[in-house]
Amino acid sequence: MFQFFSEVRTELSKVVWPTRAETVKYTLIVIVFSLIIAAILGAFDYGLLRLFEALISR
């Protein structure tokens, strides 16, 4: 058990952790990208809803 945690600590010391600025930058990129995709999918859904309503009302 001790060997496992020792190896985990050794492996974690090899990890290159991002800086605070990089983390903030990548987080903002993910949020903006998610909002853009949500808007595109929302517009597509709204368009399909209107299309089906027009077809059903005929």
PDB file of N, CA, C and O in Angstrom:
ATOM      1  N   MET A   1       0.825  -1.195   0.000  1.00  0.00           N
ATOM      2  CA  MET A   1       0.000   0.000   0.000  1.00  0.00           C
ATOM      3  C   MET A   1       0.870   1.261   0.000  1.00  0.00           C
ATOM      4  O   MET A   1       0.586   2.219  -0.720  1.00  0.00           O
ATOM      5  N   PHE A   2       1.935   1.254   0.815  1.00  0.00           N
ATOM      6  CA  PHE A   2       2.844   2.389   0.877  1.00  0.00           C
ATOM      7  C   PHE A   2       3.521   2.611  -0.471  1.00  0.00           C
ATOM      8  O   PHE A   2       3.729   3.748  -0.897  1.00  0.00           O
ATOM      9  N   GLN A   3       3.862   1.502  -1.138  1.00  0.00           N
ATOM     10  CA  GLN A   3       4.527   1.607  -2.440  1.00  0.00           C
ATOM     11  C   GLN A   3       3.601   2.267  -3.462  1.00  0.00           C
ATOM     12  O   GLN A   3       4.052   3.076  -4.272  1.00  0.00           O
ATOM     13  N   PHE A   4       2.311   1.927  -3.432  1.00  0.00           N
ATOM     14  CA  PHE A   4       1.342   2.512  -4.358  1.00  0.00           C
ATOM     15  C   PHE A   4       1.316   4.026  -4.227  1.00  0.00           C
ATOM     16  O   PHE A   4       1.425   4.739  -5.224  1.00  0.00           O
ATOM     17  N   PHE A   5       1.172   4.523  -3.001  1.00  0.00           N
ATOM     18  CA  PHE A   5       1.096   5.968  -2.793  1.00  0.00           C
ATOM     19  C   PHE A   5       2.421   6.652  -3.120  1.00  0.00           C
ATOM     20  O   PHE A   5       2.437   7.798  -3.570  1.00  0.00           O
ATOM     21  N   SER A   6       3.502   5.967  -2.899  1.00  0.00           N
ATOM     22  CA  SER A   6       4.806   6.506  -3.267  1.00  0.00           C
ATOM     23  C   SER A   6       4.910   6.666  -4.778  1.00  0.00           C
ATOM     24  O   SER A   6       5.418   7.674  -5.268  1.00  0.00           O
ATOM     25  N   GLU A   7       4.423   5.658  -5.523  1.00  0.00           N
ATOM     26  CA  GLU A   7       4.449   5.726  -6.985  1.00  0.00           C
ATOM     27  C   GLU A   7       3.483   6.795  -7.510  1.00  0.00           C
ATOM     28  O   GLU A   7       3.783   7.478  -8.490  1.00  0.00           O
ATOM     29  N   VAL A   8       2.342   6.934  -6.868  1.00  0.00           N
ATOM     30  CA  VAL A   8       1.386   7.978  -7.253  1.00  0.00           C
ATOM     31  C   VAL A   8       2.032   9.347  -7.086  1.00  0.00           C
ATOM     32  O   VAL A   8       1.926  10.200  -7.967  1.00  0.00           O
ATOM     33  N   ARG A   9       2.689   9.554  -5.975  1.00  0.00           N
ATOM     34  CA  ARG A   9       3.357  10.835  -5.724  1.00  0.00           C
ATOM     35  C   ARG A   9       4.453  11.093  -6.763  1.00  0.00           C
ATOM     36  O   ARG A   9       4.620  12.220  -7.228  1.00  0.00           O
ATOM     37  N   THR A  10       5.192  10.055  -7.119  1.00  0.00           N
ATOM     38  CA  THR A  10       6.239  10.189  -8.135  1.00  0.00           C
ATOM     39  C   THR A  10       5.646  10.575  -9.478  1.00  0.00           C
ATOM     40  O   THR A  10       6.171  11.456 -10.159  1.00  0.00           O
ATOM     41  N   GLU A  11       4.555   9.924  -9.865  1.00  0.00           N
ATOM     42  CA  GLU A  11       3.912  10.229 -11.149  1.00  0.00           C
ATOM     43  C   GLU A  11       3.319  11.636 -11.154  1.00  0.00           C
ATOM     44  O   GLU A  11       3.408  12.341 -12.158  1.00  0.00           O
ATOM     45  N   LEU A  12       2.716  12.047 -10.043  1.00  0.00           N
ATOM     46  CA  LEU A  12       2.140  13.393  -9.969  1.00  0.00           C
ATOM     47  C   LEU A  12       3.213  14.474 -10.037  1.00  0.00           C
ATOM     48  O   LEU A  12       2.942  15.587 -10.487  1.00  0.00           O
ATOM     49  N   SER A  13       4.401  14.165  -9.604  1.00  0.00           N
ATOM     50  CA  SER A  13       5.472  15.159  -9.692  1.00  0.00           C
ATOM     51  C   SER A  13       5.925  15.363 -11.136  1.00  0.00           C
ATOM     52  O   SER A  13       6.565  16.368 -11.446  1.00  0.00           O
ATOM     53  N   LYS A  14       5.596  14.415 -12.027  1.00  0.00           N
ATOM     54  CA  LYS A  14       5.956  14.530 -13.443  1.00  0.00           C
ATOM     55  C   LYS A  14       4.930  15.344 -14.241  1.00  0.00           C
ATOM     56  O   LYS A  14       5.193  15.756 -15.371  1.00  0.00           O
ATOM     57  N   VAL A  15       3.776  15.565 -13.646  1.00  0.00           N
ATOM     58  CA  VAL A  15       2.704  16.275 -14.342  1.00  0.00           C
ATOM     59  C   VAL A  15       3.073  17.739 -14.501  1.00  0.00           C
ATOM     60  O   VAL A  15       3.562  18.373 -13.566  1.00  0.00           O
ATOM     61  N   VAL A  16       2.832  18.274 -15.701  1.00  0.00           N
ATOM     62  CA  VAL A  16       3.048  19.696 -15.944  1.00  0.00           C
ATOM     63  C   VAL A  16       1.704  20.388 -15.735  1.00  0.00           C
ATOM     64  O   VAL A  16       0.815  20.296 -16.582  1.00  0.00           O
ATOM     65  N   TRP A  17       1.560  21.074 -14.616  1.00  0.00           N
ATOM     66  CA  TRP A  17       0.306  21.713 -14.269  1.00  0.00           C
ATOM     67  C   TRP A  17       0.196  23.055 -14.981  1.00  0.00           C
ATOM     68  O   TRP A  17       1.190  23.771 -15.103  1.00  0.00           O
ATOM     69  N   PRO A  18      -1.004  23.408 -15.454  1.00  0.00           N
ATOM     70  CA  PRO A  18      -1.170  24.711 -16.116  1.00  0.00           C
ATOM     71  C   PRO A  18      -1.093  25.848 -15.095  1.00  0.00           C
ATOM     72  O   PRO A  18      -1.387  25.675 -13.912  1.00  0.00           O
ATOM     73  N   THR A  19      -0.695  26.995 -15.589  1.00  0.00           N
ATOM     74  CA  THR A  19      -0.661  28.173 -14.719  1.00  0.00           C
ATOM     75  C   THR A  19      -2.089  28.667 -14.492  1.00  0.00           C
ATOM     76  O   THR A  19      -3.024  28.228 -15.162  1.00  0.00           O
ATOM     77  N   ARG A  20      -2.238  29.566 -13.561  1.00  0.00           N
ATOM     78  CA  ARG A  20      -3.566  30.126 -13.279  1.00  0.00           C
ATOM     79  C   ARG A  20      -4.111  30.842 -14.519  1.00  0.00           C
ATOM     80  O   ARG A  20      -5.293  30.716 -14.841  1.00  0.00           O
ATOM     81  N   ALA A  21      -3.254  31.586 -15.208  1.00  0.00           N
ATOM     82  CA  ALA A  21      -3.683  32.320 -16.403  1.00  0.00           C
ATOM     83  C   ALA A  21      -4.147  31.355 -17.503  1.00  0.00           C
ATOM     84  O   ALA A  21      -5.149  31.607 -18.172  1.00  0.00           O
ATOM     85  N   GLU A  22      -3.420  30.260 -17.683  1.00  0.00           N
ATOM     86  CA  GLU A  22      -3.820  29.267 -18.689  1.00  0.00           C
ATOM     87  C   GLU A  22      -5.156  28.633 -18.326  1.00  0.00           C
ATOM     88  O   GLU A  22      -6.011  28.426 -19.186  1.00  0.00           O
ATOM     89  N   THR A  23      -5.325  28.327 -17.049  1.00  0.00           N
ATOM     90  CA  THR A  23      -6.578  27.715 -16.596  1.00  0.00           C
ATOM     91  C   THR A  23      -7.762  28.642 -16.836  1.00  0.00           C
ATOM     92  O   THR A  23      -8.812  28.204 -17.305  1.00  0.00           O
ATOM     93  N   VAL A  24      -7.596  29.918 -16.516  1.00  0.00           N
ATOM     94  CA  VAL A  24      -8.667  30.899 -16.733  1.00  0.00           C
ATOM     95  C   VAL A  24      -8.956  31.014 -18.230  1.00  0.00           C
ATOM     96  O   VAL A  24     -10.118  31.021 -18.637  1.00  0.00           O
ATOM     97  N   LYS A  25      -7.914  31.102 -19.044  1.00  0.00           N
ATOM     98  CA  LYS A  25      -8.077  31.235 -20.497  1.00  0.00           C
ATOM     99  C   LYS A  25      -8.837  30.051 -21.078  1.00  0.00           C
ATOM    100  O   LYS A  25      -9.788  30.232 -21.838  1.00  0.00           O
ATOM    101  N   TYR A  26      -8.417  28.834 -20.719  1.00  0.00           N
ATOM    102  CA  TYR A  26      -9.076  27.645 -21.265  1.00  0.00           C
ATOM    103  C   TYR A  26     -10.504  27.496 -20.750  1.00  0.00           C
ATOM    104  O   TYR A  26     -11.380  27.022 -21.473  1.00  0.00           O
ATOM    105  N   THR A  27     -10.739  27.895 -19.513  1.00  0.00           N
ATOM    106  CA  THR A  27     -12.094  27.843 -18.966  1.00  0.00           C
ATOM    107  C   THR A  27     -13.012  28.793 -19.732  1.00  0.00           C
ATOM    108  O   THR A  27     -14.139  28.430 -20.069  1.00  0.00           O
ATOM    109  N   LEU A  28     -12.538  29.997 -20.004  1.00  0.00           N
ATOM    110  CA  LEU A  28     -13.346  30.964 -20.762  1.00  0.00           C
ATOM    111  C   LEU A  28     -13.609  30.470 -22.193  1.00  0.00           C
ATOM    112  O   LEU A  28     -14.701  30.658 -22.728  1.00  0.00           O
ATOM    113  N   ILE A  29     -12.608  29.842 -22.802  1.00  0.00           N
ATOM    114  CA  ILE A  29     -12.802  29.294 -24.144  1.00  0.00           C
ATOM    115  C   ILE A  29     -13.897  28.228 -24.133  1.00  0.00           C
ATOM    116  O   ILE A  29     -14.753  28.209 -25.017  1.00  0.00           O
ATOM    117  N   VAL A  30     -13.872  27.351 -23.146  1.00  0.00           N
ATOM    118  CA  VAL A  30     -14.886  26.292 -23.051  1.00  0.00           C
ATOM    119  C   VAL A  30     -16.269  26.887 -22.825  1.00  0.00           C
ATOM    120  O   VAL A  30     -17.239  26.430 -23.429  1.00  0.00           O
ATOM    121  N   ILE A  31     -16.379  27.898 -21.965  1.00  0.00           N
ATOM    122  CA  ILE A  31     -17.677  28.523 -21.687  1.00  0.00           C
ATOM    123  C   ILE A  31     -18.221  29.200 -22.939  1.00  0.00           C
ATOM    124  O   ILE A  31     -19.393  29.027 -23.273  1.00  0.00           O
ATOM    125  N   VAL A  32     -17.382  29.973 -23.638  1.00  0.00           N
ATOM    126  CA  VAL A  32     -17.828  30.657 -24.853  1.00  0.00           C
ATOM    127  C   VAL A  32     -18.235  29.649 -25.925  1.00  0.00           C
ATOM    128  O   VAL A  32     -19.277  29.801 -26.564  1.00  0.00           O
ATOM    129  N   PHE A  33     -17.418  28.630 -26.118  1.00  0.00           N
ATOM    130  CA  PHE A  33     -17.737  27.601 -27.107  1.00  0.00           C
ATOM    131  C   PHE A  33     -19.058  26.913 -26.764  1.00  0.00           C
ATOM    132  O   PHE A  33     -19.875  26.665 -27.651  1.00  0.00           O
ATOM    133  N   SER A  34     -19.272  26.606 -25.491  1.00  0.00           N
ATOM    134  CA  SER A  34     -20.515  25.962 -25.061  1.00  0.00           C
ATOM    135  C   SER A  34     -21.725  26.857 -25.318  1.00  0.00           C
ATOM    136  O   SER A  34     -22.774  26.377 -25.749  1.00  0.00           O
ATOM    137  N   LEU A  35     -21.583  28.154 -25.056  1.00  0.00           N
ATOM    138  CA  LEU A  35     -22.685  29.081 -25.307  1.00  0.00           C
ATOM    139  C   LEU A  35     -22.994  29.190 -26.802  1.00  0.00           C
ATOM    140  O   LEU A  35     -24.159  29.268 -27.193  1.00  0.00           O
ATOM    141  N   ILE A  36     -21.958  29.195 -27.629  1.00  0.00           N
ATOM    142  CA  ILE A  36     -22.175  29.246 -29.080  1.00  0.00           C
ATOM    143  C   ILE A  36     -22.894  27.999 -29.564  1.00  0.00           C
ATOM    144  O   ILE A  36     -23.851  28.095 -30.332  1.00  0.00           O
ATOM    145  N   ILE A  37     -22.450  26.844 -29.127  1.00  0.00           N
ATOM    146  CA  ILE A  37     -23.101  25.586 -29.526  1.00  0.00           C
ATOM    147  C   ILE A  37     -24.542  25.552 -29.020  1.00  0.00           C
ATOM    148  O   ILE A  37     -25.434  25.107 -29.742  1.00  0.00           O
ATOM    149  N   ALA A  38     -24.783  26.013 -27.791  1.00  0.00           N
ATOM    150  CA  ALA A  38     -26.138  26.041 -27.241  1.00  0.00           C
ATOM    151  C   ALA A  38     -27.038  26.956 -28.068  1.00  0.00           C
ATOM    152  O   ALA A  38     -28.198  26.631 -28.316  1.00  0.00           O
ATOM    153  N   ALA A  39     -26.506  28.093 -28.491  1.00  0.00           N
ATOM    154  CA  ALA A  39     -27.301  29.020 -29.309  1.00  0.00           C
ATOM    155  C   ALA A  39     -27.623  28.408 -30.673  1.00  0.00           C
ATOM    156  O   ALA A  39     -28.746  28.538 -31.161  1.00  0.00           O
ATOM    157  N   ILE A  40     -26.655  27.752 -31.283  1.00  0.00           N
ATOM    158  CA  ILE A  40     -26.889  27.106 -32.581  1.00  0.00           C
ATOM    159  C   ILE A  40     -27.935  26.012 -32.455  1.00  0.00           C
ATOM    160  O   ILE A  40     -28.863  25.942 -33.261  1.00  0.00           O
ATOM    161  N   LEU A  41     -27.794  25.160 -31.451  1.00  0.00           N
ATOM    162  CA  LEU A  41     -28.764  24.074 -31.262  1.00  0.00           C
ATOM    163  C   LEU A  41     -30.144  24.623 -30.895  1.00  0.00           C
ATOM    164  O   LEU A  41     -31.162  24.090 -31.336  1.00  0.00           O
ATOM    165  N   GLY A  42     -30.180  25.684 -30.092  1.00  0.00           N
ATOM    166  CA  GLY A  42     -31.457  26.303 -29.738  1.00  0.00           C
ATOM    167  C   GLY A  42     -32.151  26.885 -30.954  1.00  0.00           C
ATOM    168  O   GLY A  42     -33.364  26.740 -31.108  1.00  0.00           O
ATOM    169  N   ALA A  43     -31.390  27.546 -31.821  1.00  0.00           N
ATOM    170  CA  ALA A  43     -31.969  28.115 -33.041  1.00  0.00           C
ATOM    171  C   ALA A  43     -32.465  27.005 -33.973  1.00  0.00           C
ATOM    172  O   ALA A  43     -33.530  27.130 -34.579  1.00  0.00           O
ATOM    173  N   PHE A  44     -31.704  25.939 -34.084  1.00  0.00           N
ATOM    174  CA  PHE A  44     -32.101  24.795 -34.915  1.00  0.00           C
ATOM    175  C   PHE A  44     -33.386  24.163 -34.374  1.00  0.00           C
ATOM    176  O   PHE A  44     -34.296  23.838 -35.136  1.00  0.00           O
ATOM    177  N   ASP A  45     -33.446  23.994 -33.059  1.00  0.00           N
ATOM    178  CA  ASP A  45     -34.635  23.424 -32.427  1.00  0.00           C
ATOM    179  C   ASP A  45     -35.845  24.316 -32.642  1.00  0.00           C
ATOM    180  O   ASP A  45     -36.929  23.827 -32.960  1.00  0.00           O
ATOM    181  N   TYR A  46     -35.669  25.623 -32.472  1.00  0.00           N
ATOM    182  CA  TYR A  46     -36.755  26.571 -32.678  1.00  0.00           C
ATOM    183  C   TYR A  46     -37.237  26.539 -34.127  1.00  0.00           C
ATOM    184  O   TYR A  46     -38.440  26.570 -34.385  1.00  0.00           O
ATOM    185  N   GLY A  47     -36.302  26.477 -35.066  1.00  0.00           N
ATOM    186  CA  GLY A  47     -36.670  26.405 -36.481  1.00  0.00           C
ATOM    187  C   GLY A  47     -37.455  25.150 -36.805  1.00  0.00           C
ATOM    188  O   GLY A  47     -38.452  25.206 -37.525  1.00  0.00           O
ATOM    189  N   LEU A  48     -37.013  24.015 -36.278  1.00  0.00           N
ATOM    190  CA  LEU A  48     -37.744  22.765 -36.508  1.00  0.00           C
ATOM    191  C   LEU A  48     -39.126  22.803 -35.866  1.00  0.00           C
ATOM    192  O   LEU A  48     -40.091  22.292 -36.434  1.00  0.00           O
ATOM    193  N   LEU A  49     -39.225  23.406 -34.688  1.00  0.00           N
ATOM    194  CA  LEU A  49     -40.521  23.535 -34.028  1.00  0.00           C
ATOM    195  C   LEU A  49     -41.487  24.325 -34.901  1.00  0.00           C
ATOM    196  O   LEU A  49     -42.625  23.906 -35.113  1.00  0.00           O
ATOM    197  N   ARG A  50     -41.033  25.462 -35.403  1.00  0.00           N
ATOM    198  CA  ARG A  50     -41.888  26.290 -36.274  1.00  0.00           C
ATOM    199  C   ARG A  50     -42.261  25.535 -37.554  1.00  0.00           C
ATOM    200  O   ARG A  50     -43.399  25.621 -38.015  1.00  0.00           O
ATOM    201  N   LEU A  51     -41.317  24.805 -38.120  1.00  0.00           N
ATOM    202  CA  LEU A  51     -41.576  24.034 -39.336  1.00  0.00           C
ATOM    203  C   LEU A  51     -42.653  22.979 -39.085  1.00  0.00           C
ATOM    204  O   LEU A  51     -43.594  22.849 -39.868  1.00  0.00           O
ATOM    205  N   PHE A  52     -42.516  22.235 -38.005  1.00  0.00           N
ATOM    206  CA  PHE A  52     -43.511  21.199 -37.706  1.00  0.00           C
ATOM    207  C   PHE A  52     -44.861  21.794 -37.346  1.00  0.00           C
ATOM    208  O   PHE A  52     -45.897  21.226 -37.690  1.00  0.00           O
ATOM    209  N   GLU A  53     -44.866  22.926 -36.660  1.00  0.00           N
ATOM    210  CA  GLU A  53     -46.143  23.585 -36.368  1.00  0.00           C
ATOM    211  C   GLU A  53     -46.822  24.022 -37.645  1.00  0.00           C
ATOM    212  O   GLU A  53     -48.042  23.912 -37.766  1.00  0.00           O
ATOM    213  N   ALA A  54     -46.052  24.517 -38.604  1.00  0.00           N
ATOM    214  CA  ALA A  54     -46.636  24.944 -39.894  1.00  0.00           C
ATOM    215  C   ALA A  54     -47.169  23.742 -40.649  1.00  0.00           C
ATOM    216  O   ALA A  54     -48.219  23.833 -41.284  1.00  0.00           O
ATOM    217  N   LEU A  55     -46.475  22.625 -40.595  1.00  0.00           N
ATOM    218  CA  LEU A  55     -46.939  21.419 -41.289  1.00  0.00           C
ATOM    219  C   LEU A  55     -48.194  20.839 -40.650  1.00  0.00           C
ATOM    220  O   LEU A  55     -49.094  20.372 -41.349  1.00  0.00           O
ATOM    221  N   ILE A  56     -48.252  20.869 -39.328  1.00  0.00           N
ATOM    222  CA  ILE A  56     -49.400  20.293 -38.615  1.00  0.00           C
ATOM    223  C   ILE A  56     -50.629  21.169 -38.781  1.00  0.00           C
ATOM    224  O   ILE A  56     -51.739  20.642 -38.860  1.00  0.00           O
ATOM    225  N   SER A  57     -50.478  22.465 -38.837  1.00  0.00           N
ATOM    226  CA  SER A  57     -51.621  23.369 -38.896  1.00  0.00           C
ATOM    227  C   SER A  57     -52.297  23.382 -40.261  1.00  0.00           C
ATOM    228  O   SER A  57     -53.380  23.952 -40.400  1.00  0.00           O
ATOM    229  N   ARG A  58     -51.707  22.789 -41.238  1.00  0.00           N
ATOM    230  CA  ARG A  58     -52.310  22.773 -42.582  1.00  0.00           C
ATOM    231  C   ARG A  58     -53.497  21.883 -42.654  1.00  0.00           C
ATOM    232  O   ARG A  58     -54.114  21.760 -43.712  1.00  0.00           O
TER     233      ARG A  58
END
